[in-house]
Every structure is written in C-alpha cells, then in structure tokens.
Amino acid sequence: DVKVTQSSRYLVKRTGEKVFLECVQDMDHENMFWYRQDPGLGLRLIYFSYDVKMKEKGDIPEGYSVSREKKERFSLILESASTNQTSMYLCASSQRVQPQHFGDGTRLSIL
Amino acid sequence: QKEVEQDPGPLSVPEGAIVSLNCTYSNSAFQYFMWYRQYSRKGPELLMYTYSSGNKEDGRFTAQVDKSSKYISLFIRDSQPSDSATYLCANGGDTGRRALTFGSGTRLQVQP
C-alpha cells in the first residue's frame, strides 16, 4: 500500500512565523501535491511537483512556496504565516496519471 | 461556475438504504473519474477509479459515468453506519493540468 506521511497532525503557529509542513511518500511516485481543505470550498491545489526540483503553481499559490530536493519528500513553506492560512493541509502523491494517494493532513492554526 | 459541482448535504439515510451521490462537471476534457471517501480528521482515501462511461462495480459500491451529460454517480448498496463520511468526486486527465479537480464533497450519515 502507498503510504504518504505528513510530519504533524496538528500545528499551532503565530502570525508572521515561517512555517514548514513536510510530506514523505514511500512509493517512488513522480508527482506530489499540496492542497488546502476548507469547509464549503473543498480541496484547492496550492502547488505540485512532477520531478525533483520541479514545481508548478496551483490555483492558490500566494503566500506559499515549496521545495522538492529529493523524490520522496515535498515541503510546503508559509513564508510569513497569516490567520487566513489557518486550514487543513493535505499532501498527495501519484505516479503519472494514476490516482492520487493522500496523507492524513495537518490541521494548522495561525494565531 | 465551479468545474465540478457536488451537493454538500448532509444526506441522512437509514442503515440498509441505497445511497446515490452525484457530481456534475463542465470540462469535457476530463478523461478519468474518481470517488474518494474521507472520514473525519483523516485524509481522503480512494474508493473508485474509472476511465470510461458506464458502470464499475466493487462490492457494495458502483460508480457510474455519463460523459455525454457530464454526470457521475456513486451508489452504495446496503449502507452501513461505517459508510458515514464525506464523499468527494474528482476528475482528471485534462492534458493542461496534471492535478485533479475536486468537488467540495457530500457528507453522508447512515443512521443505525
């Protein structure tokens, strides 16, 4: 079974902090994704990566950056956290056009 | 208009009922279609995956795709309280976009 592991289930940070969310997958998938999930808005794509050091903006990249130095690891960075970034963050991976597999999410609160 | 529309519910049914969950989509470039199930405080897990129009069955679950009307459905037979979750439809295969496009999810409650 594919395993996507997100480093933290719950995280509380302060406004203005730089926040790192980490994601690791164990199936050598080429694609990795970061989404945020908010009530009534569903899953919205922030960034995705289709190869090491490659990234593309999703639908809502503002205020975020990403890093993919190794194939199995994809990091989401909140450069200067703001309260409107309080959300559930979901990481996913997939091989080519195969379905995405998700981690259990990080519930991030910015105070 | 959202690319993928889904009634948010909640949908409440008695145990044993047949459940019908639906999505409509606007992008005719979508080539493959998925249903995910998401329990509270967990990530989405893949339930069904299909490329083509028609039906695909897996145990109590049947996915139905009608590309001509841009309509996809998930049927759950003999529903159980453990089926209580949010169900997300997701579409993909638009060659200009590697990621999936998700509906906002329908919350299902199966009453014992």
Chai-1 contact restraints between the chains, C-beta under 6 A:
chainA,res_idxA,chainB,res_idxB,connection_type,confidence,min_distance_angstrom,max_distance_angstrom,comment,restraint_id
A,F33,B,A99,contact,1.0,0.0,6.0,A-B,restraint_1
A,G42,B,F102,contact,1.0,0.0,6.0,A-B,restraint_2
A,G42,B,S104,contact,1.0,0.0,6.0,A-B,restraint_3
A,L43,B,F102,contact,1.0,0.0,6.0,A-B,restraint_4
A,L45,B,A99,contact,1.0,0.0,6.0,A-B,restraint_5
A,F48,B,A99,contact,1.0,0.0,6.0,A-B,restraint_6
A,L90,B,G43,contact,1.0,0.0,6.0,A-B,restraint_7
A,P99,B,M34,contact,1.0,0.0,6.0,A-B,restraint_8
A,P99,B,L46,contact,1.0,0.0,6.0,A-B,restraint_9
A,P99,B,Y49,contact,1.0,0.0,6.0,A-B,restraint_10
A,F102,B,G43,contact,1.0,0.0,6.0,A-B,restraint_11
A,F102,B,P44,contact,1.0,0.0,6.0,A-B,restraint_12
A,G103,B,G43,contact,1.0,0.0,6.0,A-B,restraint_13
A,D104,B,K42,contact,1.0,0.0,6.0,A-B,restraint_14
A,D104,B,G43,contact,1.0,0.0,6.0,A-B,restraint_15
A,G105,B,G43,contact,1.0,0.0,6.0,A-B,restraint_16
